[in-house]
Amino acid sequence: MRPLAAWGRFVYRRRWLVLLVSLLAVGASIASLLAGGDLRDVEFRDTESGRASQLLRDELPRPSGAPAVATSSFVLIFASNEALDASDPRFIAAMNAALDPLRADSRVVSVVTPDAVPPQQAAGLRSKDGKRALASVTVQGGTNAAGQFFAALRALVRSDSVDVLATGNVPLNHDIDTALEADLQRAELVSLPVAFLLLLIVFGSAAASLVTLGVGVVVILGGIGGTFALARSTDVSQYALNIVTLIGLGVAIDYSLFIVSRFREELAHGANVEDAIAIALATAGRAIVFSGITVAIGLAGMLFYPGTFLVSLGLSGSIVVAISVLYALTFLPALLAILGPRVGAWRLPFTGRPSRRRLWHGIATQVMRRPVPVLLATVAFIALAASPFLGLRLASADATVLPPALESRRGYDVLVGEFPGQDQSGVTVVARFPDDPLSTAHRAAVEDLRTRIAALPNVSRADISPTSGPHVAVLTVRTPRTAQSDDARDLVRAIRQQPVAGGEVLVTGGTAFDVDGIQYLLERTPVAIGFVMLTTVLALFLLLGSVVLPLKAILMNVLSVSASFGALVWIIQQGHLANVLNFTPQSI
């Protein structure tokens, strides 16, 4: 590719200028990173449950006395160190003493305890065995905002006579964000040294390894900075940083390895530095440009899921891939132009020897001599690895994604297992009318709807909410089934089949979001996969000038992706290695 060769010569002649511009770009990325951005959980909007949820926010009036700003809540579960009953005055006094600092904090809107509510309501705030009690704490700000000061509030609640567990939306989301951040840091701390050791083995030179790893680091900085910049203009999922780090490091090292290896080969064959850079970019550079295009095409498939968190993952991933290609064609060749033959400095003994090359050459030769047996054995192994994929079950994440030892997870397990009604789930039904839902005809229609829903299987009770909007009436349905169970999903589908005279029935809630999200993905995935396959074939055809090779590449990708999903199902859903990896088996 002559333009890339010419670009390589330009970089060599203007290496200090190119390096300076690259470093300025790195500085801009660091500035964007330090400025931060609001990464949040992005819900599915273009679904029935999403529309119903938005309709409730738009139509329902603010409760009397409710604060003008958004609020969120969490619960604190108390248990006596002396095994006192939760109704014992000493237990109540100790619980209230622990809660007094919260009540005095300006960020806390209200604290509700069993001793401060009517007896019928208090029963729901005490465990089935009467040994635990919970306090419901409402704080200022939404879940994300409250998560920023939750740790400070939690530190205020201390007692020598009662044990305390915090759980609920705020602590669970706080712990998920904290776990993601810790996982990200752990991945960087582990992957960077491991990558450096592998590069030492490949290059046999500490200098070449450091150059390649350095490109990976600046690409990660650029990707994270770009992600935060994106977050300041649109919704970006908190999972985007994990995608950026993993893809950015892998792709950047991969691309840099190609160029550095080819550069060193040309130097070894007698080329000068300028020619070596030009040839490296014309060959390896051409390959990484098309590789970057194909990776970006794969990530662009996520754009077929508008209104979901997948769009932000696709955009963030595409940003870091583009940055990887950019730095591989600018920052890296500028460094190589400055270092020249010194890129092979600090050679290590017993690495990069010809015997290692003969090893891989020998393996390739043996495979080519017996292609059919090797192909059959390989495909059989991949098919076996992919077989668990047939049992894939999709579901939204819940508290069980957290390690069992975390406080919010332990509190969740206690709440669900020991408090009355907490092991049930709810479904919210919205009856929308063109006019006043409180008219005589519409009230009768809503009551008829409630009666039919109450008669459905797995319904504990169905109630009409006393709060209504200008065009909506709301029904609350309780089921003894867990939110992610098949029975709860069947109930959502059954409710949606129920008509309401003169209006429309919409269903929302956790289970409804689960059902709609899965259906949304299944409907759009074939189109997304078709787009990725067709555009990948076109890109590879332009690169290779062959029809067979792109089709082979697509087939290999299908096999490898199927095997990867099979491994995920085998480990995460079926629970193999759960004890080793410390997680609870669950749907994907």
N, C-alpha and C positions, 0 to 999 in steps of 0.2 A: 504494500500500500504506500505509494510514493508520497502522498501528503504527510503520513506519519513519519517517514524517513526525513522529509524536509523539516518537519516540526522538531525531530530529534536533533538535527544540526542547529536549528535556531536555539533550542534550549541549551545546547553545549556552548554556543557563542555568547548567549545572554544568561548564563547560569546563575550569576549573582542576582540579577534582576528577577528572574523566575523564582528563585528561592525566596527573595524578599517578599514578592507578591504572595507566594504560598504561605509564608509565615504571617503576613497580615491577615490572610483568610483564616488561619488558625486562631489568631488573636480575636477576630470577629466572632468566631465560633465560641471561644471561651467567654467572651462578653455576653453572648446570648445565653450561654449555659448559666452564668452567674446571675443574669437577670431573671432566670427561671420562667415558669409558666404553670398554668393550672391543668394538670393531667387528671382526668376524671373517668369514672365508669360511664360509658356511652350506651344508653339503652336503645332497643329497637324502636324506632319511631313510626316507620311506615307499615304498621301492623294494626290489627283491630285493638289489641290490648294497649298499644301505644296511643292510638287515637282516643280510646276511652279514658286513659289516664290523663291525657291533656284536657279532655272535655271536663273531667272532674275539677281540675285545677282552674279552668276558666269559668265554670258555672257555679260551683258551690261557694256560698258566702263564707267569709271568715267567721269562726265561732265568736260569740260575744266574749269580750275580755281577752281574746287572743292577742299576742304581741304583733306589732306591725311588721316586724322583721321575721325572716324564716327561722324556724327552730328545728331541732332534732333531739333525739332522746337516747338514753341507754338505761340499763337496769343494773342494780347492785344486789347481789345475793348474799345474805348474812346467815351464818350458822354459829351457834354458841360453842366456845371451847369446852364448856362444862355440860354440854348436851341438854341445855335448857330448852323448854318448849318456846316456840316463837311468840306465844301469847303471854309468856311470863313477864311480869313488869321489869325484872332485871334485864331480860333480853331486850325489851323495847327501849329501856333507858340506855343500854350500851349502844344499840343501833342508832338512836337519835343523837347520842354524843358523837359518834363517828361521822354522822351526817351534818352536824352543825357547821363545820368549816365550808361545806358545799353551799348550805343555805345562805351563808354570809358572802359568797362570791358573786360579783356583779354579772358574771357570764351565765349564771344559773337562773333559769326562769321559775322553775318549781321543782319540789321534791315531794313525791307522794309515797306514804308508807301505810302499812295495814292499820295502824292505830289511828290514822287520820281520815279514814273513809268509813262508810256504813258497813255493818257486819257482812252483808251479802257480797259486797265488793271486796272486802278484806279477805274472804275465803280464797279468792283467786290469787291473792298476793302471798299466800302461805303454802308450803309444800304439802304433799298428800300425807306425809307422816307428822306434820306439824312442827318439824324441827328447823325449818328454814323459812326465811321471809325475804321478800324482795322489795326494793325501793325503786320507783320509776323516776328518773331524773331527766328533766327537759332543760335544754341549754340553748343559747342563742346561736344562730347560724345553721346552715345546712350541714349535711353529713360530712362533706369535705372540709368545710370551714371549722366545724367542731373538732374534727380529727386533729387539727393543728394544736389545739390546746387541751385535748383530752388527757394526755399524760400528766399535765400539771394538775388537772382536777382530780385525777385518780390518786395522785400522791397526797392529796389532802385527806383522803379517807383512810384512817389508820385506827387500829384498836388492839388492845391486849386481850380483850375478853371475847371478841367475835372474829371469825374468819370472813373475809370479804372476797367475792368474785365479781368482776365486771364483765358484762356481755351486752349484746344488742347491736344495733346498726353501727353506732359510732365506734365502739371498741373493735368490733369485727373488721370494719373497713380500715380502721387505724392499723390493726395488726396485719391485714393483708398488704397494705401499702408498705409497712415496715418490713414485712417478710420479702416483698419484691425488691426493696432497696437492699436488704441484706444479701439476698440471692445474687443481685447484680454485682455487689462488691465482692462476694465470694467467688463468683464466676470470673471476675477480672483478676483477682488475686491468684486463682488457680490456673486459669487459661494462659495468662501472659508468661509465667515461668515455664509451663509445659510447652507452649509454643516456642519459646526461646531454646529450650533443650532440643526439640525436634529440628529446629532450624540449624542448630549447631551440628547435628548429625548429618543433615542434608548438605550444608555448605562446607562444613569443616573449618569455618572461619567465624570468629566472634564478631568481626567488623560487619561482614555481610548479614549476619543474623540480627545485629542491632539495627542496621539500616532498615531491614525488612520489618522488624517488629516496631520500629519507630513510625513507619508509615501506618501500621495498624492502629497505633495509639492516636495519631493525629486524625485519622479517619473516624475513629470513635468520637473524639471531641467534636469534629465537624458534624457528625450525625446527630449527636445529642443536642448540640447547639441549634441545628436545623429543626429538630423535633420541637424544642421549646419555642422557636420562632413560629413554627406552624401552630402551636397551641395558643399563641396569642391572637390568632385569627379564626380558628375553628376548634371544634371539640376534638381532643386527642386522648386516646385511652392510656391509662397508666401502664399498660403492658407494652407500649411502644418502645420504651427505653430498653427493655429486655431484647426486643427484636433488633433494635439498632445495634446494641452491643454485640450480640451473637453473630448477626449477619455481617456487620461492619468489620469485626476482627477477622472472621474467616475469609471473607472476600478480599479484604485489603492484603492480608498475608499471601493469599493464593495468587493474586495479580502481581504483587511485588516479587514473589518467588520466581514467577515466569520471567520477568524482565531482568532481574539480577542474575539469574542463571544464564540467560542468553547473553547478557552483557559480558559475563566472565568467560563464557565459551568463546566469544569473538576475540576477546583480549588474548586468550590462550592460543588462538589460531593466528595471532600476529597482527590483528587490526589495531589501529590507534583508537584513542578514547572516543573521538568524534564519530568515526565510522562504526565503532561498537555500539554506541548509543543509537545511531541512525538505524542500524540493522535490527537491534533489539526492539525498537518501537515499531519498525516496519513489519516485524514477524510476531513476536510475543505481544506487542502493543495492539496489533490488529486483532489478535485472538481475544484479548481482554475487552476490547471495545465491543465486539460481538457478544462475548460472554455477558458483559454488563447489560447489553440490550436484552438478551434472553432472560436474565434474572429479573430485570425491571418488568419485562412482559409478564413473567409469572406473578410478580407482586401486583401488577396492574389488574390481575384477575379479581383482586379484592375490591376494586372500584365498582364491581357489579353488585355490591351489597350496600347501596346508599342508605343512610339513616342508621348505620350500625358502627360499632367500634372497628370493624374490619377495614373500613375505608382509611381510617387514620393509621392503621398498621401498614396497609399497602403504601400509603404516601410516605410514611417515615422510612420504611424499608427501601423504597425507591430513592429517597433522598440520600441515604447512606451508600447505596450502590453507586449512584451518580458521583458522589464525593470520592468513592474508592477509585473509580475510573479516572476522575480528574486528577487526583494526587498521584496516581500511578503514571500519568502522562506528563506531569509537571514537577511536582515536588521530588519524586524519586529520581527521574533522570537528571535533575539539577544537582542532587546529592552525588549521583554517580559521576557526573562531569567534574565535580570538585574533587572527589576522592580518587577517581581514576583507578589504577591498579591497586591502590591501597585498600580498596573494598575487600580484597582477599587477605587483609592483614590479620594478625593474631590467630594464625592457623593452629588448629588443635591436632595432636597426634592421634592416629588410629581412626580418623574420620575422613569421609569423602574419598576413600581409597578405591582403586579400580575394582577390587574384589567385590565391593558392594554393587557396582554397576554390573559386573558379570552375573551376580546373583539374580537381579531383576531381569537381565537379558535372558538368563537361562530359564526363568519361570515363563517369560513370554514365549520363548521358543518351544517349550514343552506344550504350552496351551495351543499354539498354532499347529503343532504336529497332530494333536488329538482334539480338534475343535468340537466335534459332535458330542463325545462323552463329557467333555468339560461343560459344554452348553447345557446339556440335559441335567447334569448334576447341579449346576448353578441355578437353573430355573426351578428345579425341584426344591432346592433349599429355600429360594425366595418365596415360592408358593406356600411352603410350610410356614415360613415366618409371617406371610400375609394372611393366612387362614383365620386367625382371630378377628381380623377386620370385618368378617361377615357378621360377627355378633356385636358390632358397634352400637352403643346406645348413647344418644346425645342428651345433654341436660345443662342447664345453667349452673354456674358455680354457687355453692352455699358455704356455710360455716365449716363444713367437713373438709374443705381444701386446706385448712390450717392444720399445723401439727397438733396432735392431741395434747401436748404438754402446755401449750399457750393458755394464758388465763381466760381470754375471751372464748376460746374453744371449750375449755373445761366448764366455764359458766354456761355456755350454750348446751352442753350435754346434760348438765344438772337441770337447767331450765326445762328442757324438753322431757327429760326422764322423770322429774320429781314434782313438777307443778301442774295443777289441773288445767286441762285445755291447751297446754303449750305444745303437746304432741300433735295437735290438730292443725289444719291449714284452712285458709279462707279464700273465697272467691267473691269478687265484687262484680255485681251485675248492674249495668247502667241501662235504664229504659229511657230512650230519647224520643221526644215528641216535638211536633212543629209549633206547639203552643203550650199553655200552662199545664204542667203535669198534675196539678192539684185539682183540675176540673173533675166533676163527678164521673164522667165517662172514663177519663184516664185513670182515676183512682181505682175504679172497678177493674180496669184492664191490668193494672199493676198487681192488685190483690189476686186476680186470677193467675197471673204469671207466678207469683210467690207460691200459690197453692200447688201448681204443677211442678215447680222446681223442688219444693219440699218433698214431693212424692218420688223423686228420682233416687236411684240407688246411691248409697254412700253419702247421703245428706243428713247431717245431724239436726240442723235447723236452718230456716231461711226467714230473715226478718227484713221488713221495709224500714229503711233509715228515716228518722224524723226530719233529716235535713234534705232539702231538694233545691234544685236550681231553676232558672227560668224555663228550661226545656228538658230537664232530666229529673228522674226519680232513681233512687239508689237502693239496691237490695244487697244485704250481706248474707252470704251462704257459708256455713261451716261444715267441714267434712272431717271424719276421723282419720282420713288417709293423709300421708305426708305429701308435701307440695310437689315432689318430683316423682311420685308413684304413678304407675299406669292407671290406677283407679281414679286418681285426681285428674289426670289428663282426660280420661274418658268422661268424667263429670263436666269438665269445661266444654267439651264437644257436645255433650247432651244438652247443656243449658243453651248453647248457641242455636240449637235446633228448635228452641221454644219461641214461638212468635208472641208479640204483644199487640193487641188491637190498636190501630192508629199510630203506631210508633215503631221503633227499631230497638233491638236488643244488642248490646255490646258487653263483652266480658273482659275484665282485666284482673290484675293480681299476679302473684308470683308464678302460679301454675299456668295461667293464660299467657304470660310472657314467654314461658318455657315452650309451650305448644306453638305459639306464633313464631318464635325465633327459629325453632327447628324447621317448621314448614317454610319459612322465609328462605332459609339456607338451602333446603332441598329443591325449592323451585328455581333458584338462581344459579345453583352450582353447575348444572349441565351447560348453561350458556357461558359461564365463566371458564369452565374447562375447555369448551370448544374454542373460545377466543384465544386462550393461552396456547393451545395446540396449533391452531392455524397460523398465528403470528410467529410462533417459534419455528415452525417449518419454513415459513417465508424467510425469516432472518438467517437460519442456517443454510438455506438454499443460496442466498446471496453470498454467504461466507464461503461455502464449500463447492458451490456449483454442481451439487448432486441432489437427486431426489431420494435415493435410497438411504443415505446417511442421516438426513433429518428424521425420516421415519424410524430408523433404528434408534436414534436418540430419544424420540418420543416414547417408543416401546420400553427402553431402559428406564426412563423416568417414571413411567406408569408402574413398572415392577418395583422400583426402589421406593416410591411413595407408598405403594400398597404394603410393602414389607415394613416400612416405618410406622404406618398406622396400625398394622398388626401388632408390632411391638408395643405401641402405646396401649392398645386394648389389653394385651396380655399382662402388662405391668400395672397400669392404672385402674382399668375397669375390673379385670379378673383378680387383681390383688397380689400377683406374684411379686416378690421382693418388697412387699409393703412393710414388713418388720425391719428389713435392712434400711429402707429409705425413709421410714417413719412417716407414713401417710395412711389415710383411710381409703380403701378401695371405693371407687365411685364412677359414675358415668363420665364420659369425656366432655 
